[in-house]
Amino acid sequence: MKNVLIILETIISILLIGSVLIQAKGTGLGSSFGGSGEFYQSRRGVEKIIFYATIGLSATFALVSVVLIVLP
């Protein structure tokens, strides 16, 4: 059972990394220091799906991690 959860956690982590990298397509370090001149833009279509998938993947990753800690 523990081996299955470790494999599942690995797959979820790879998907989570991919979804975060896909979202960060137009941002750089300049925006983190306030140097961005961009305006707020709402998410639509595929961007919204990827955003919600990232939230779901991160929650699932956290849950699987907690379960792996609790299992003997």
PyMOL Python script that loads the backbone (N, CA, C, O; Angstrom):
from pymol import cmd

cmd.read_pdbstr("""\
ATOM      1  N   MET A   1       0.818  -1.197   0.000  1.00  0.00           N
ATOM      2  CA  MET A   1       0.000   0.000   0.000  1.00  0.00           C
ATOM      3  C   MET A   1       0.865   1.266   0.000  1.00  0.00           C
ATOM      4  O   MET A   1       0.578   2.241  -0.694  1.00  0.00           O
ATOM      5  N   LYS A   2       1.934   1.214   0.804  1.00  0.00           N
ATOM      6  CA  LYS A   2       2.793   2.389   0.892  1.00  0.00           C
ATOM      7  C   LYS A   2       3.521   2.653  -0.426  1.00  0.00           C
ATOM      8  O   LYS A   2       3.741   3.804  -0.801  1.00  0.00           O
ATOM      9  N   ASN A   3       3.895   1.572  -1.128  1.00  0.00           N
ATOM     10  CA  ASN A   3       4.566   1.742  -2.422  1.00  0.00           C
ATOM     11  C   ASN A   3       3.641   2.387  -3.449  1.00  0.00           C
ATOM     12  O   ASN A   3       4.081   3.204  -4.257  1.00  0.00           O
ATOM     13  N   VAL A   4       2.383   2.026  -3.418  1.00  0.00           N
ATOM     14  CA  VAL A   4       1.409   2.616  -4.338  1.00  0.00           C
ATOM     15  C   VAL A   4       1.254   4.107  -4.057  1.00  0.00           C
ATOM     16  O   VAL A   4       1.165   4.909  -4.987  1.00  0.00           O
ATOM     17  N   LEU A   5       1.221   4.478  -2.784  1.00  0.00           N
ATOM     18  CA  LEU A   5       1.098   5.892  -2.423  1.00  0.00           C
ATOM     19  C   LEU A   5       2.335   6.690  -2.804  1.00  0.00           C
ATOM     20  O   LEU A   5       2.228   7.856  -3.185  1.00  0.00           O
ATOM     21  N   ILE A   6       3.502   6.076  -2.706  1.00  0.00           N
ATOM     22  CA  ILE A   6       4.729   6.762  -3.110  1.00  0.00           C
ATOM     23  C   ILE A   6       4.733   7.000  -4.621  1.00  0.00           C
ATOM     24  O   ILE A   6       5.115   8.077  -5.078  1.00  0.00           O
ATOM     25  N   ILE A   7       4.315   6.014  -5.385  1.00  0.00           N
ATOM     26  CA  ILE A   7       4.224   6.180  -6.838  1.00  0.00           C
ATOM     27  C   ILE A   7       3.182   7.237  -7.189  1.00  0.00           C
ATOM     28  O   ILE A   7       3.411   8.069  -8.066  1.00  0.00           O
ATOM     29  N   LEU A   8       2.041   7.208  -6.510  1.00  0.00           N
ATOM     30  CA  LEU A   8       0.993   8.204  -6.738  1.00  0.00           C
ATOM     31  C   LEU A   8       1.487   9.606  -6.406  1.00  0.00           C
ATOM     32  O   LEU A   8       1.200  10.554  -7.137  1.00  0.00           O
ATOM     33  N   GLU A   9       2.224   9.743  -5.315  1.00  0.00           N
ATOM     34  CA  GLU A   9       2.757  11.049  -4.928  1.00  0.00           C
ATOM     35  C   GLU A   9       3.759  11.559  -5.955  1.00  0.00           C
ATOM     36  O   GLU A   9       3.801  12.755  -6.241  1.00  0.00           O
ATOM     37  N   THR A  10       4.561  10.664  -6.509  1.00  0.00           N
ATOM     38  CA  THR A  10       5.518  11.050  -7.536  1.00  0.00           C
ATOM     39  C   THR A  10       4.818  11.543  -8.795  1.00  0.00           C
ATOM     40  O   THR A  10       5.216  12.550  -9.380  1.00  0.00           O
ATOM     41  N   ILE A  11       3.788  10.841  -9.203  1.00  0.00           N
ATOM     42  CA  ILE A  11       3.024  11.247 -10.391  1.00  0.00           C
ATOM     43  C   ILE A  11       2.341  12.591 -10.162  1.00  0.00           C
ATOM     44  O   ILE A  11       2.351  13.458 -11.037  1.00  0.00           O
ATOM     45  N   ILE A  12       1.748  12.759  -8.979  1.00  0.00           N
ATOM     46  CA  ILE A  12       1.078  14.023  -8.663  1.00  0.00           C
ATOM     47  C   ILE A  12       2.088  15.166  -8.634  1.00  0.00           C
ATOM     48  O   ILE A  12       1.791  16.265  -9.101  1.00  0.00           O
ATOM     49  N   SER A  13       3.275  14.920  -8.091  1.00  0.00           N
ATOM     50  CA  SER A  13       4.280  15.982  -8.024  1.00  0.00           C
ATOM     51  C   SER A  13       4.738  16.410  -9.418  1.00  0.00           C
ATOM     52  O   SER A  13       4.945  17.598  -9.667  1.00  0.00           O
ATOM     53  N   ILE A  14       4.896  15.452 -10.321  1.00  0.00           N
ATOM     54  CA  ILE A  14       5.288  15.796 -11.692  1.00  0.00           C
ATOM     55  C   ILE A  14       4.189  16.602 -12.379  1.00  0.00           C
ATOM     56  O   ILE A  14       4.473  17.582 -13.068  1.00  0.00           O
ATOM     57  N   LEU A  15       2.937  16.192 -12.191  1.00  0.00           N
ATOM     58  CA  LEU A  15       1.823  16.945 -12.771  1.00  0.00           C
ATOM     59  C   LEU A  15       1.712  18.340 -12.170  1.00  0.00           C
ATOM     60  O   LEU A  15       1.401  19.301 -12.873  1.00  0.00           O
ATOM     61  N   LEU A  16       1.965  18.450 -10.871  1.00  0.00           N
ATOM     62  CA  LEU A  16       1.901  19.746 -10.200  1.00  0.00           C
ATOM     63  C   LEU A  16       2.997  20.681 -10.702  1.00  0.00           C
ATOM     64  O   LEU A  16       2.746  21.863 -10.940  1.00  0.00           O
ATOM     65  N   ILE A  17       4.188  20.166 -10.860  1.00  0.00           N
ATOM     66  CA  ILE A  17       5.286  20.981 -11.404  1.00  0.00           C
ATOM     67  C   ILE A  17       4.953  21.451 -12.819  1.00  0.00           C
ATOM     68  O   ILE A  17       5.182  22.610 -13.165  1.00  0.00           O
ATOM     69  N   GLY A  18       4.415  20.552 -13.629  1.00  0.00           N
ATOM     70  CA  GLY A  18       4.039  20.924 -14.987  1.00  0.00           C
ATOM     71  C   GLY A  18       2.954  21.983 -15.034  1.00  0.00           C
ATOM     72  O   GLY A  18       3.025  22.909 -15.843  1.00  0.00           O
ATOM     73  N   SER A  19       1.956  21.858 -14.179  1.00  0.00           N
ATOM     74  CA  SER A  19       0.871  22.845 -14.190  1.00  0.00           C
ATOM     75  C   SER A  19       1.343  24.205 -13.710  1.00  0.00           C
ATOM     76  O   SER A  19       0.872  25.229 -14.205  1.00  0.00           O
ATOM     77  N   VAL A  20       2.266  24.238 -12.754  1.00  0.00           N
ATOM     78  CA  VAL A  20       2.806  25.521 -12.298  1.00  0.00           C
ATOM     79  C   VAL A  20       3.653  26.156 -13.391  1.00  0.00           C
ATOM     80  O   VAL A  20       3.582  27.366 -13.604  1.00  0.00           O
ATOM     81  N   LEU A  21       4.448  25.358 -14.082  1.00  0.00           N
ATOM     82  CA  LEU A  21       5.280  25.896 -15.155  1.00  0.00           C
ATOM     83  C   LEU A  21       4.449  26.411 -16.323  1.00  0.00           C
ATOM     84  O   LEU A  21       4.815  27.404 -16.954  1.00  0.00           O
ATOM     85  N   ILE A  22       3.349  25.755 -16.612  1.00  0.00           N
ATOM     86  CA  ILE A  22       2.474  26.216 -17.689  1.00  0.00           C
ATOM     87  C   ILE A  22       1.837  27.551 -17.314  1.00  0.00           C
ATOM     88  O   ILE A  22       1.682  28.420 -18.172  1.00  0.00           O
ATOM     89  N   GLN A  23       1.467  27.726 -16.051  1.00  0.00           N
ATOM     90  CA  GLN A  23       0.841  28.973 -15.607  1.00  0.00           C
ATOM     91  C   GLN A  23       1.811  30.140 -15.638  1.00  0.00           C
ATOM     92  O   GLN A  23       1.401  31.267 -15.916  1.00  0.00           O
ATOM     93  N   ALA A  24       3.068  29.905 -15.363  1.00  0.00           N
ATOM     94  CA  ALA A  24       4.033  30.985 -15.228  1.00  0.00           C
ATOM     95  C   ALA A  24       4.612  31.424 -16.564  1.00  0.00           C
ATOM     96  O   ALA A  24       5.758  31.872 -16.615  1.00  0.00           O
ATOM     97  N   LYS A  25       3.852  31.307 -17.642  1.00  0.00           N
ATOM     98  CA  LYS A  25       4.400  31.550 -18.965  1.00  0.00           C
ATOM     99  C   LYS A  25       4.738  33.002 -19.253  1.00  0.00           C
ATOM    100  O   LYS A  25       5.642  33.234 -20.056  1.00  0.00           O
ATOM    101  N   GLY A  26       4.098  33.981 -18.677  1.00  0.00           N
ATOM    102  CA  GLY A  26       4.395  35.362 -19.025  1.00  0.00           C
ATOM    103  C   GLY A  26       5.011  36.163 -17.911  1.00  0.00           C
ATOM    104  O   GLY A  26       5.137  37.381 -18.038  1.00  0.00           O
ATOM    105  N   THR A  27       5.398  35.539 -16.834  1.00  0.00           N
ATOM    106  CA  THR A  27       5.903  36.278 -15.681  1.00  0.00           C
ATOM    107  C   THR A  27       7.383  36.050 -15.528  1.00  0.00           C
ATOM    108  O   THR A  27       7.902  34.987 -15.868  1.00  0.00           O
ATOM    109  N   GLY A  28       8.055  37.046 -15.018  1.00  0.00           N
ATOM    110  CA  GLY A  28       9.476  36.936 -14.745  1.00  0.00           C
ATOM    111  C   GLY A  28       9.771  37.440 -13.355  1.00  0.00           C
ATOM    112  O   GLY A  28       8.855  37.710 -12.578  1.00  0.00           O
ATOM    113  N   LEU A  29      11.034  37.567 -13.039  1.00  0.00           N
ATOM    114  CA  LEU A  29      11.411  38.048 -11.711  1.00  0.00           C
ATOM    115  C   LEU A  29      11.081  39.526 -11.526  1.00  0.00           C
ATOM    116  O   LEU A  29      10.905  39.982 -10.397  1.00  0.00           O
ATOM    117  N   GLY A  30      10.997  40.266 -12.603  1.00  0.00           N
ATOM    118  CA  GLY A  30      10.692  41.687 -12.494  1.00  0.00           C
ATOM    119  C   GLY A  30       9.328  41.950 -11.888  1.00  0.00           C
ATOM    120  O   GLY A  30       9.142  42.940 -11.180  1.00  0.00           O
ATOM    121  N   SER A  31       8.376  41.076 -12.158  1.00  0.00           N
ATOM    122  CA  SER A  31       7.033  41.278 -11.618  1.00  0.00           C
ATOM    123  C   SER A  31       6.972  41.023 -10.119  1.00  0.00           C
ATOM    124  O   SER A  31       6.105  41.564  -9.432  1.00  0.00           O
ATOM    125  N   SER A  32       7.885  40.205  -9.606  1.00  0.00           N
ATOM    126  CA  SER A  32       7.863  39.931  -8.168  1.00  0.00           C
ATOM    127  C   SER A  32       8.371  41.116  -7.360  1.00  0.00           C
ATOM    128  O   SER A  32       8.080  41.219  -6.168  1.00  0.00           O
ATOM    129  N   PHE A  33       9.128  42.012  -7.989  1.00  0.00           N
ATOM    130  CA  PHE A  33       9.632  43.188  -7.299  1.00  0.00           C
ATOM    131  C   PHE A  33       8.851  44.451  -7.652  1.00  0.00           C
ATOM    132  O   PHE A  33       9.284  45.557  -7.328  1.00  0.00           O
ATOM    133  N   GLY A  34       7.727  44.297  -8.301  1.00  0.00           N
ATOM    134  CA  GLY A  34       6.884  45.437  -8.615  1.00  0.00           C
ATOM    135  C   GLY A  34       7.238  46.125  -9.916  1.00  0.00           C
ATOM    136  O   GLY A  34       6.745  47.225 -10.169  1.00  0.00           O
ATOM    137  N   GLY A  35       8.060  45.534 -10.742  1.00  0.00           N
ATOM    138  CA  GLY A  35       8.481  46.167 -11.978  1.00  0.00           C
ATOM    139  C   GLY A  35       7.575  45.884 -13.158  1.00  0.00           C
ATOM    140  O   GLY A  35       7.872  46.292 -14.281  1.00  0.00           O
ATOM    141  N   SER A  36       6.490  45.201 -12.922  1.00  0.00           N
ATOM    142  CA  SER A  36       5.618  44.821 -14.014  1.00  0.00           C
ATOM    143  C   SER A  36       4.627  45.932 -14.317  1.00  0.00           C
ATOM    144  O   SER A  36       4.035  46.511 -13.407  1.00  0.00           O
ATOM    145  N   GLY A  37       4.453  46.221 -15.572  1.00  0.00           N
ATOM    146  CA  GLY A  37       3.488  47.224 -15.974  1.00  0.00           C
ATOM    147  C   GLY A  37       2.203  46.602 -16.486  1.00  0.00           C
ATOM    148  O   GLY A  37       1.387  47.283 -17.107  1.00  0.00           O
ATOM    149  N   GLU A  38       2.019  45.328 -16.235  1.00  0.00           N
ATOM    150  CA  GLU A  38       0.847  44.638 -16.729  1.00  0.00           C
ATOM    151  C   GLU A  38      -0.368  44.951 -15.873  1.00  0.00           C
ATOM    152  O   GLU A  38      -0.240  45.317 -14.704  1.00  0.00           O
ATOM    153  N   PHE A  39      -1.525  44.808 -16.451  1.00  0.00           N
ATOM    154  CA  PHE A  39      -2.775  45.016 -15.730  1.00  0.00           C
ATOM    155  C   PHE A  39      -3.386  43.675 -15.369  1.00  0.00           C
ATOM    156  O   PHE A  39      -3.013  42.635 -15.912  1.00  0.00           O
ATOM    157  N   TYR A  40      -4.331  43.720 -14.442  1.00  0.00           N
ATOM    158  CA  TYR A  40      -4.977  42.487 -13.998  1.00  0.00           C
ATOM    159  C   TYR A  40      -5.813  41.915 -15.127  1.00  0.00           C
ATOM    160  O   TYR A  40      -6.547  42.635 -15.804  1.00  0.00           O
ATOM    161  N   GLN A  41      -5.690  40.619 -15.319  1.00  0.00           N
ATOM    162  CA  GLN A  41      -6.441  39.946 -16.368  1.00  0.00           C
ATOM    163  C   GLN A  41      -7.093  38.704 -15.767  1.00  0.00           C
ATOM    164  O   GLN A  41      -6.439  37.896 -15.108  1.00  0.00           O
ATOM    165  N   SER A  42      -8.384  38.573 -16.009  1.00  0.00           N
ATOM    166  CA  SER A  42      -9.084  37.410 -15.460  1.00  0.00           C
ATOM    167  C   SER A  42      -8.753  36.163 -16.280  1.00  0.00           C
ATOM    168  O   SER A  42      -8.443  36.240 -17.469  1.00  0.00           O
ATOM    169  N   ARG A  43      -8.828  35.024 -15.614  1.00  0.00           N
ATOM    170  CA  ARG A  43      -8.535  33.754 -16.282  1.00  0.00           C
ATOM    171  C   ARG A  43      -9.772  33.289 -17.041  1.00  0.00           C
ATOM    172  O   ARG A  43     -10.898  33.389 -16.555  1.00  0.00           O
ATOM    173  N   ARG A  44      -9.534  32.786 -18.232  1.00  0.00           N
ATOM    174  CA  ARG A  44     -10.641  32.282 -19.045  1.00  0.00           C
ATOM    175  C   ARG A  44     -10.230  31.003 -19.724  1.00  0.00           C
ATOM    176  O   ARG A  44      -9.057  30.795 -20.036  1.00  0.00           O
ATOM    177  N   GLY A  45     -11.192  30.157 -19.948  1.00  0.00           N
ATOM    178  CA  GLY A  45     -10.977  28.944 -20.726  1.00  0.00           C
ATOM    179  C   GLY A  45      -9.981  27.987 -20.112  1.00  0.00           C
ATOM    180  O   GLY A  45     -10.130  27.549 -18.971  1.00  0.00           O
ATOM    181  N   VAL A  46      -8.950  27.669 -20.900  1.00  0.00           N
ATOM    182  CA  VAL A  46      -7.963  26.685 -20.494  1.00  0.00           C
ATOM    183  C   VAL A  46      -7.167  27.179 -19.284  1.00  0.00           C
ATOM    184  O   VAL A  46      -6.803  26.379 -18.422  1.00  0.00           O
ATOM    185  N   GLU A  47      -6.892  28.479 -19.209  1.00  0.00           N
ATOM    186  CA  GLU A  47      -6.151  29.020 -18.062  1.00  0.00           C
ATOM    187  C   GLU A  47      -6.889  28.762 -16.759  1.00  0.00           C
ATOM    188  O   GLU A  47      -6.271  28.455 -15.740  1.00  0.00           O
ATOM    189  N   LYS A  48      -8.199  28.885 -16.792  1.00  0.00           N
ATOM    190  CA  LYS A  48      -9.005  28.652 -15.597  1.00  0.00           C
ATOM    191  C   LYS A  48      -8.978  27.179 -15.201  1.00  0.00           C
ATOM    192  O   LYS A  48      -8.905  26.848 -14.018  1.00  0.00           O
ATOM    193  N   ILE A  49      -9.037  26.299 -16.196  1.00  0.00           N
ATOM    194  CA  ILE A  49      -8.992  24.859 -15.927  1.00  0.00           C
ATOM    195  C   ILE A  49      -7.643  24.480 -15.322  1.00  0.00           C
ATOM    196  O   ILE A  49      -7.590  23.713 -14.360  1.00  0.00           O
ATOM    197  N   ILE A  50      -6.558  25.007 -15.876  1.00  0.00           N
ATOM    198  CA  ILE A  50      -5.224  24.711 -15.356  1.00  0.00           C
ATOM    199  C   ILE A  50      -5.067  25.274 -13.945  1.00  0.00           C
ATOM    200  O   ILE A  50      -4.447  24.637 -13.093  1.00  0.00           O
ATOM    201  N   PHE A  51      -5.616  26.452 -13.690  1.00  0.00           N
ATOM    202  CA  PHE A  51      -5.549  27.062 -12.363  1.00  0.00           C
ATOM    203  C   PHE A  51      -6.242  26.186 -11.326  1.00  0.00           C
ATOM    204  O   PHE A  51      -5.682  25.926 -10.260  1.00  0.00           O
ATOM    205  N   TYR A  52      -7.458  25.730 -11.630  1.00  0.00           N
ATOM    206  CA  TYR A  52      -8.188  24.878 -10.692  1.00  0.00           C
ATOM    207  C   TYR A  52      -7.545  23.494 -10.575  1.00  0.00           C
ATOM    208  O   TYR A  52      -7.579  22.886  -9.505  1.00  0.00           O
ATOM    209  N   ALA A  53      -6.969  23.001 -11.649  1.00  0.00           N
ATOM    210  CA  ALA A  53      -6.266  21.718 -11.591  1.00  0.00           C
ATOM    211  C   ALA A  53      -5.041  21.817 -10.687  1.00  0.00           C
ATOM    212  O   ALA A  53      -4.720  20.871  -9.967  1.00  0.00           O
ATOM    213  N   THR A  54      -4.359  22.959 -10.724  1.00  0.00           N
ATOM    214  CA  THR A  54      -3.207  23.167  -9.855  1.00  0.00           C
ATOM    215  C   THR A  54      -3.619  23.167  -8.391  1.00  0.00           C
ATOM    216  O   THR A  54      -2.928  22.594  -7.549  1.00  0.00           O
ATOM    217  N   ILE A  55      -4.733  23.802  -8.087  1.00  0.00           N
ATOM    218  CA  ILE A  55      -5.245  23.804  -6.717  1.00  0.00           C
ATOM    219  C   ILE A  55      -5.599  22.386  -6.284  1.00  0.00           C
ATOM    220  O   ILE A  55      -5.254  21.970  -5.178  1.00  0.00           O
ATOM    221  N   GLY A  56      -6.277  21.651  -7.139  1.00  0.00           N
ATOM    222  CA  GLY A  56      -6.650  20.275  -6.818  1.00  0.00           C
ATOM    223  C   GLY A  56      -5.444  19.367  -6.654  1.00  0.00           C
ATOM    224  O   GLY A  56      -5.409  18.533  -5.749  1.00  0.00           O
ATOM    225  N   LEU A  57      -4.453  19.526  -7.526  1.00  0.00           N
ATOM    226  CA  LEU A  57      -3.248  18.718  -7.431  1.00  0.00           C
ATOM    227  C   LEU A  57      -2.469  19.018  -6.158  1.00  0.00           C
ATOM    228  O   LEU A  57      -1.938  18.107  -5.523  1.00  0.00           O
ATOM    229  N   SER A  58      -2.399  20.297  -5.781  1.00  0.00           N
ATOM    230  CA  SER A  58      -1.661  20.629  -4.567  1.00  0.00           C
ATOM    231  C   SER A  58      -2.370  20.098  -3.322  1.00  0.00           C
ATOM    232  O   SER A  58      -1.713  19.641  -2.387  1.00  0.00           O
ATOM    233  N   ALA A  59      -3.695  20.153  -3.299  1.00  0.00           N
ATOM    234  CA  ALA A  59      -4.445  19.602  -2.162  1.00  0.00           C
ATOM    235  C   ALA A  59      -4.284  18.081  -2.101  1.00  0.00           C
ATOM    236  O   ALA A  59      -4.116  17.517  -1.020  1.00  0.00           O
ATOM    237  N   THR A  60      -4.334  17.425  -3.250  1.00  0.00           N
ATOM    238  CA  THR A  60      -4.158  15.972  -3.295  1.00  0.00           C
ATOM    239  C   THR A  60      -2.748  15.584  -2.878  1.00  0.00           C
ATOM    240  O   THR A  60      -2.557  14.601  -2.161  1.00  0.00           O
ATOM    241  N   PHE A  61      -1.765  16.349  -3.322  1.00  0.00           N
ATOM    242  CA  PHE A  61      -0.383  16.085  -2.937  1.00  0.00           C
ATOM    243  C   PHE A  61      -0.206  16.206  -1.426  1.00  0.00           C
ATOM    244  O   PHE A  61       0.449  15.368  -0.807  1.00  0.00           O
ATOM    245  N   ALA A  62      -0.779  17.231  -0.843  1.00  0.00           N
ATOM    246  CA  ALA A  62      -0.687  17.419   0.605  1.00  0.00           C
ATOM    247  C   ALA A  62      -1.374  16.273   1.345  1.00  0.00           C
ATOM    248  O   ALA A  62      -0.849  15.774   2.341  1.00  0.00           O
ATOM    249  N   LEU A  63      -2.529  15.860   0.869  1.00  0.00           N
ATOM    250  CA  LEU A  63      -3.261  14.769   1.509  1.00  0.00           C
ATOM    251  C   LEU A  63      -2.484  13.451   1.449  1.00  0.00           C
ATOM    252  O   LEU A  63      -2.388  12.734   2.445  1.00  0.00           O
ATOM    253  N   VAL A  64      -1.934  13.142   0.283  1.00  0.00           N
ATOM    254  CA  VAL A  64      -1.154  11.907   0.137  1.00  0.00           C
ATOM    255  C   VAL A  64       0.098  11.972   1.013  1.00  0.00           C
ATOM    256  O   VAL A  64       0.494  10.959   1.589  1.00  0.00           O
ATOM    257  N   SER A  65       0.722  13.137   1.122  1.00  0.00           N
ATOM    258  CA  SER A  65       1.902  13.281   1.968  1.00  0.00           C
ATOM    259  C   SER A  65       1.568  13.030   3.431  1.00  0.00           C
ATOM    260  O   SER A  65       2.325  12.364   4.136  1.00  0.00           O
ATOM    261  N   VAL A  66       0.445  13.558   3.888  1.00  0.00           N
ATOM    262  CA  VAL A  66       0.023  13.337   5.269  1.00  0.00           C
ATOM    263  C   VAL A  66      -0.275  11.867   5.503  1.00  0.00           C
ATOM    264  O   VAL A  66       0.103  11.318   6.538  1.00  0.00           O
ATOM    265  N   VAL A  67      -0.941  11.226   4.567  1.00  0.00           N
ATOM    266  CA  VAL A  67      -1.250   9.805   4.700  1.00  0.00           C
ATOM    267  C   VAL A  67       0.040   8.989   4.765  1.00  0.00           C
ATOM    268  O   VAL A  67       0.124   8.033   5.536  1.00  0.00           O
ATOM    269  N   LEU A  68       1.042   9.350   3.970  1.00  0.00           N
ATOM    270  CA  LEU A  68       2.318   8.624   4.003  1.00  0.00           C
ATOM    271  C   LEU A  68       3.030   8.810   5.334  1.00  0.00           C
ATOM    272  O   LEU A  68       3.725   7.906   5.798  1.00  0.00           O
ATOM    273  N   ILE A  69       2.865   9.966   5.947  1.00  0.00           N
ATOM    274  CA  ILE A  69       3.492  10.190   7.258  1.00  0.00           C
ATOM    275  C   ILE A  69       2.810   9.369   8.333  1.00  0.00           C
ATOM    276  O   ILE A  69       3.470   8.827   9.219  1.00  0.00           O
ATOM    277  N   VAL A  70       1.483   9.274   8.259  1.00  0.00           N
ATOM    278  CA  VAL A  70       0.707   8.579   9.279  1.00  0.00           C
ATOM    279  C   VAL A  70       0.865   7.068   9.186  1.00  0.00           C
ATOM    280  O   VAL A  70       0.851   6.382  10.208  1.00  0.00           O
ATOM    281  N   LEU A  71       1.014   6.545   7.982  1.00  0.00           N
ATOM    282  CA  LEU A  71       1.155   5.086   7.824  1.00  0.00           C
ATOM    283  C   LEU A  71       2.446   4.594   8.455  1.00  0.00           C
ATOM    284  O   LEU A  71       3.485   5.244   8.341  1.00  0.00           O
ATOM    285  N   PRO A  72       2.382   3.447   9.120  1.00  0.00           N
ATOM    286  CA  PRO A  72       3.603   2.903   9.745  1.00  0.00           C
ATOM    287  C   PRO A  72       4.567   2.329   8.732  1.00  0.00           C
ATOM    288  O   PRO A  72       5.633   1.837   9.104  1.00  0.00           O
TER     289      PRO A  72
END
""", "prot")
cmd.dss("prot")
cmd.show_as("cartoon", "prot")
cmd.util.cbc("prot")
cmd.orient("prot")
